[in-house]
Amino acid sequence: MPPIRTVLVDDHEVARRALRSVLRANPDIEVVGEATEGKEALRIVGELRPDIVLLDIGLPDISGIEVAPGIRTASPDSRIIFVSQHISIPMAKDALRGGAYGYVVKSDAGLDLLLAIEAATEGRTFVSRTLQSRGWT
């Protein structure tokens, strides 16, 4: 089975490094590209057509929620998982309504990121344990 091709979109180098570290724990996942802004993400995702896009909400040029429809247009088979510092049930619901397969709170990424990718590749949605503990329905 080929590796799950993944693109990281986050404007903070430390966050991207942490995500890469978590992803290295699974040899079936390959990071094929990175972007620090929404417009750059659209270009990279359109060129690489990854299986998974890990997308931050707080990007400097366009919010992740605003760029998600463009990603879905540029690469319809790519599955978006938001990875955000925002612990907000309404924001997570907006993200999922916009076509994302998952929402992982950054502080939960060490435990939840690989589970979210697994769920997305299987066509299921995933929501971080912090949001579940705060009343996600």
C-alpha positions in Angstrom: 0.0 0.0 0.0 1.5 3.4 -0.9 2.1 5.9 1.9 -0.5 8.5 2.8 0.7 11.6 1.1 0.3 14.6 3.4 0.7 18.4 3.2 1.2 20.6 6.3 -0.2 24.1 6.3 0.7 26.2 9.3 2.5 29.5 9.5 4.5 28.5 12.6 7.7 26.5 12.1 7.5 25.0 15.6 4.0 23.7 15.0 5.0 22.2 11.6 8.0 20.6 13.2 5.8 19.1 16.0 3.3 17.8 13.4 6.2 16.2 11.4 7.5 14.6 14.6 4.1 13.0 15.3 3.7 11.8 11.7 7.1 10.2 11.7 5.7 7.7 14.2 3.8 6.1 11.3 5.9 4.8 8.4 2.7 4.8 6.2 2.5 8.6 6.2 4.8 10.8 4.1 5.0 14.6 4.3 5.2 15.7 0.7 4.9 19.4 1.1 4.4 22.4 3.4 2.9 25.8 3.2 2.8 28.8 5.5 -0.1 30.8 3.9 -3.4 30.0 2.4 -2.5 31.1 -1.2 0.7 29.0 -1.0 -1.4 26.1 0.2 -3.7 26.3 -2.8 -0.7 26.2 -5.1 1.0 23.3 -3.4 -2.1 21.2 -2.9 -3.0 21.8 -6.6 0.4 20.6 -7.7 0.9 17.7 -5.3 -2.7 16.5 -4.9 -2.0 14.9 -1.5 -4.3 12.4 0.3 -4.4 14.5 3.5 -4.1 18.3 4.1 -3.4 19.3 7.7 -4.7 22.8 7.8 -4.3 25.5 10.5 -7.2 27.9 10.9 -5.1 31.0 11.8 -3.1 31.7 8.6 -1.6 35.1 8.0 -3.3 35.8 4.6 -6.6 33.8 4.5 -8.1 31.8 7.3 -8.0 28.1 6.9 -11.8 27.9 6.9 -11.8 30.4 4.0 -9.1 28.5 2.0 -10.6 25.0 2.5 -13.1 25.4 -0.4 -10.3 26.3 -2.7 -8.3 23.3 -1.6 -11.3 21.0 -2.3 -11.6 22.6 -5.8 -7.8 22.3 -6.5 -7.6 18.7 -5.3 -11.1 17.2 -4.8 -9.8 13.9 -3.5 -7.7 15.5 -0.7 -9.2 15.2 2.7 -8.8 18.2 5.0 -8.1 17.9 8.7 -8.0 21.2 10.7 -5.3 21.3 13.3 -5.9 24.4 15.4 -5.1 26.0 18.8 -8.8 27.1 19.0 -10.8 25.0 21.5 -14.2 26.0 20.1 -17.0 23.7 19.4 -18.8 26.2 17.1 -15.6 26.7 15.1 -15.0 23.0 14.8 -18.6 22.5 13.6 -18.1 25.3 11.0 -14.9 23.5 9.8 -16.6 20.2 9.4 -19.7 21.7 7.7 -17.2 23.2 5.2 -16.1 19.7 4.2 -13.3 18.9 6.5 -12.9 15.3 7.8 -11.5 16.3 11.2 -10.7 18.9 13.7 -7.7 18.3 16.0 -6.8 20.7 18.8 -3.0 21.3 18.6 -2.6 20.3 22.3 -4.2 16.9 21.5 -2.1 16.3 18.3 0.3 13.9 20.0 -2.6 11.6 20.8 -5.2 12.4 18.2 -3.5 13.3 14.9 -2.8 9.8 13.7 -6.3 8.7 14.7 -7.7 11.7 12.7 -5.7 10.7 9.6 -6.8 7.1 9.9 -10.5 8.2 10.2 -10.2 10.6 7.2 -8.6 8.0 5.0 -11.5 5.7 5.8 -14.0 8.5 5.0 -15.0 9.1 8.7 -14.9 12.3 10.6 -12.9 12.8 13.7 -13.0 15.4 16.5 -10.3 15.9 19.1 -10.7 14.5 22.6 -10.7 18.0 24.2 -13.8 19.0 22.2 -15.5 15.7 23.0 -14.8 16.3 26.7 -16.4 19.7 26.5 -19.7 18.5 25.2 -19.2 17.8 21.4 -22.4 16.3 20.0 
